[in-house]
Amino acid sequence: MVRIRASKLRDVELITDTGIRLGWVYDILFDEDGSQGEKGEILAILADPDEDLDTSSFVVTEDGLIVIPMRAVKSIGEVIVVDSNELAKVARAK
């Protein structure tokens, strides 16, 4: 298992597998008590959206961050690649 410090993810760009820029990592949402899965599991990435992104189909926090569920994350590296099909499922469930 590759380990990455959460602090190294701050401001990493998020793009979809179709090339759409979503924004940049702002924070990470954890399951603190195990109520939604395994205790300490990463549930979602909170992202500061790109200024050109229409956020109407996203789950958005009170402070305007978009919520990217971890099941939608395909890879983490220089950028974080997000599965656009998984995002569409989240948007339909909204």
Buried (B, 14 or more C-beta within 10 A) or exposed (E): EEEEEEEEBEEBBBBBBEEBBBBBBBBBBBBEEEEEEEEEEBBBBBBBBBEEBEBEBBBBBEEEBBBBBBEBBEEBEEEBBBBBEBBEEBEEEE
